[in-house]
Amino acid sequence: MKSNEGNTKGIILAGGAGTRLHPLTKIISKQLLPIYDKPMIYYPLELLIDAGIKNILIITTEQDIDKFKNLLGDGKNWGVNLDYQIQKKPEGIAQALVISKEWINSSPLILILGDNLFFGEGFNQIILEALKENVGATIFCKEMPDPNRFGVIELDNQFKVLSIEEKPKNPKSNFVVTGLYIYDEFASENASTLSKSKRGEFEITDLNNIYLRDQTLNAILLDDRFEWLDTGTFDSLLEASTFVKNNK
């Protein structure tokens, strides 16, 4: 992988309608809502910057793109280059890699969902090492009490991935895939081969399964030293703000 030469690009997917958070999100993107003292988008952006990513693309909706531009600008104040693209209709996470295919331009990349927050001392070092070592794809996983809400991974006794299922009724484990992914330079090409699922989305699980079949999918299991918050509900929004306040 070429990431240690500084050519890895970063994508933040900040689209979607945020319907679970109405009326909060009827007039503003979920990723612009405050998490304690900063807009939500700051957290994934700072994660990418701390990982040494210099070229970052924010994918959002047509109605929100100007708000993100007004907030973040071209990235110079952050020491990075920020670009923006529109997701006209939310049709799955993997769609982001198709939308941004020309921008990615066959570079390795790290993709993070704009409503996923990660905390924990030394987490940036884990990402840096993962970027350096990645061959194919790397996913970050966490043990959760409600795995059926997520993509669930099945592991062997060597912690190698055996399978990934999207929101299964009968999960094979409690380990779920978080909204942080590292891919090689073939990610857009692979994503372009996907068909829509029964949910009408280009599933990131289907993309990860391509790498799994090629035996180039690596999973990093995040232990209790690290917090992962998927801020898609009112309770998780409050939990995230409280966590940030208490750990400042």
C-alpha positions in Angstrom: 0.0 0.0 0.0 1.1 3.5 -0.8 -0.6 5.3 2.1 2.7 5.9 3.9 3.8 8.0 1.0 1.0 10.4 1.8 -1.4 9.7 -1.1 -4.3 8.2 0.9 -7.4 10.3 0.5 -10.2 10.7 3.0 -14.0 10.8 2.5 -16.6 11.9 5.0 -20.1 10.8 4.1 -22.5 13.4 5.5 -25.6 12.9 3.4 -29.0 11.4 4.2 -32.2 12.9 5.5 -31.7 12.1 9.2 -35.4 11.3 9.5 -34.9 9.6 12.9 -33.9 12.9 14.3 -36.9 15.0 13.0 -37.7 17.8 13.7 -34.1 18.6 14.5 -32.9 17.7 11.0 -35.8 19.1 9.0 -33.8 22.2 8.3 -30.2 21.2 8.9 -28.0 18.3 8.3 -27.5 15.8 11.2 -23.8 16.2 10.8 -24.1 19.9 11.6 -25.8 19.4 14.9 -23.8 20.1 18.0 -22.0 17.4 20.0 -21.3 19.4 23.2 -19.2 22.3 22.0 -18.5 21.5 18.3 -20.5 20.6 15.2 -20.7 16.8 14.7 -18.7 17.0 11.4 -15.6 18.3 13.3 -15.1 14.9 15.0 -14.7 12.7 11.8 -12.8 15.6 10.2 -10.3 15.8 13.1 -9.9 12.0 13.0 -8.8 12.1 9.4 -6.5 15.1 10.0 -4.9 13.4 13.0 -4.3 10.4 10.7 -2.3 12.6 8.3 -4.9 12.8 5.5 -4.4 15.9 3.5 -7.0 15.6 0.8 -10.5 15.2 2.1 -13.9 15.0 0.4 -17.2 15.7 2.1 -20.2 14.2 0.4 -23.5 15.7 1.4 -26.9 16.7 0.1 -27.7 19.5 -2.3 -29.5 21.5 0.3 -26.7 21.3 2.9 -23.5 21.6 0.8 -23.3 25.4 1.1 -23.7 25.1 4.9 -20.7 22.8 5.1 -18.7 25.1 2.8 -19.5 28.1 5.0 -18.5 26.2 8.1 -15.3 24.5 6.9 -14.2 26.4 3.8 -11.5 25.0 1.6 -9.6 23.4 4.5 -6.7 25.8 4.6 -7.4 26.7 8.2 -7.1 23.0 9.0 -3.9 22.5 7.0 -5.8 20.3 4.5 -7.6 20.5 1.1 -11.3 20.1 1.4 -13.5 19.3 -1.6 -17.3 18.7 -1.7 -19.7 16.6 -3.8 -23.4 16.1 -3.8 -25.2 12.9 -3.0 -28.5 13.5 -4.8 -30.3 10.5 -3.2 -29.1 8.5 -0.2 -28.6 5.0 -1.7 -26.1 3.4 0.6 -22.7 3.9 2.0 -20.9 2.2 -1.0 -22.5 4.7 -3.3 -20.1 7.3 -1.9 -17.2 5.5 -3.6 -19.1 5.6 -7.0 -20.0 9.3 -6.6 -16.3 10.1 -5.8 -14.7 7.8 -8.3 -13.0 10.6 -10.4 -12.0 12.4 -7.2 -10.4 9.3 -5.7 -8.5 8.7 -9.0 -7.3 5.3 -8.0 -5.9 6.4 -4.7 -6.1 4.3 -1.5 -8.7 5.9 0.8 -10.2 6.0 4.3 -13.9 6.5 4.5 -15.8 7.6 7.7 -19.5 8.2 8.2 -20.1 11.7 9.4 -22.3 10.6 12.3 -19.8 8.1 13.7 -17.6 9.3 16.6 -14.6 7.5 17.9 -12.8 8.2 21.2 -9.9 6.6 23.0 -6.3 7.4 23.8 -4.0 6.2 21.0 -6.7 5.6 18.5 -5.0 7.8 15.9 -1.9 5.5 16.2 -4.1 2.5 15.4 -5.4 4.2 12.3 -1.9 5.2 11.2 -0.7 1.6 11.6 -3.8 0.3 9.7 -3.2 2.7 6.9 0.4 1.6 6.6 -0.3 -2.1 6.7 -3.5 -2.2 4.7 -3.7 -4.7 1.8 -7.2 -4.7 0.3 -9.6 -3.5 3.0 -9.6 -2.9 6.8 -12.7 -2.6 8.9 -13.0 -1.5 12.5 -15.3 -3.6 14.7 -16.8 -3.3 18.1 -18.7 -5.6 20.4 -22.3 -4.4 20.8 -25.3 -5.5 22.9 -27.6 -5.1 19.8 -25.7 -6.4 16.9 -28.7 -7.0 14.7 -28.9 -3.2 14.1 -25.5 -3.3 12.2 -23.3 -5.3 9.9 -22.3 -8.3 11.9 -19.0 -10.2 11.5 -18.3 -13.8 12.2 -14.8 -14.6 13.4 -12.7 -17.8 13.7 -10.5 -18.5 16.7 -7.6 -16.6 15.1 -10.0 -13.5 14.8 -10.1 -13.8 11.0 -13.3 -12.7 9.4 -15.5 -15.7 8.2 -18.6 -13.7 7.1 -20.3 -10.4 7.3 -24.1 -10.0 7.3 -26.1 -6.8 7.1 -28.6 -6.5 10.0 -29.2 -10.2 10.5 -32.1 -11.5 12.5 -29.9 -14.1 14.1 -26.4 -12.5 14.5 -23.5 -15.0 14.5 -21.6 -12.8 17.0 -21.8 -9.5 18.9 -19.1 -7.9 16.8 -20.3 -5.2 14.4 -18.7 -3.2 11.7 -18.4 0.5 12.6 -18.6 3.4 10.1 -14.8 3.6 9.5 -13.2 1.8 6.5 -9.8 1.7 4.8 -9.6 0.6 1.2 -7.0 0.1 -1.5 -7.0 1.8 -4.8 -9.5 -0.6 -6.3 -12.4 0.4 -4.0 -14.3 2.6 -6.5 -13.9 0.0 -9.2 -15.3 -2.7 -6.9 -18.1 -0.5 -5.7 -19.1 0.2 -9.3 -19.9 -3.5 -9.7 -22.5 -3.7 -6.9 -26.2 -4.0 -7.4 -28.8 -2.6 -5.1 -29.9 -4.7 -2.2 -33.5 -5.4 -1.2 -33.4 -2.2 0.8 -32.6 -0.3 -2.4 -29.1 0.6 -1.3 -25.6 -0.1 -2.5 -24.5 -1.9 0.7 -21.0 -1.4 2.2 -21.3 -5.0 3.4 -21.4 -6.2 -0.2 -18.3 -4.2 -1.0 -16.5 -5.7 2.1 -17.6 -9.2 1.0 -15.7 -8.7 -2.3 -12.5 -8.2 -0.3 -13.5 -11.1 2.0 -13.8 -13.4 -1.0 -10.4 -12.2 -2.2 -9.0 -12.9 1.3 -7.8 -9.3 1.6 -10.2 -8.2 4.4 -8.7 -7.4 7.7 -10.7 -6.6 10.9 -9.4 -4.5 13.8 -11.4 -5.2 17.0 -11.7 -2.2 19.2 -11.7 -3.1 22.9 -13.1 -1.3 25.9 -10.4 1.4 25.8 -12.3 2.8 22.8 -15.7 4.3 22.5 -17.7 4.3 19.3 -20.9 6.3 19.1 -23.3 6.1 16.1 -25.3 9.3 16.7 -28.4 8.4 14.8 -30.9 8.7 17.7 -31.8 11.4 20.3 -30.3 9.3 23.1 -27.0 8.7 21.3 -26.8 12.5 20.6 -27.1 13.2 24.3 -24.8 10.4 25.2 -22.1 11.7 22.8 -22.3 15.3 24.2 -22.2 14.0 27.7 -19.2 11.8 26.9 -17.3 14.7 25.3 -18.1 17.0 28.2 -17.0 14.5 30.8 -13.7 13.7 29.0 -12.5 17.1 28.3 
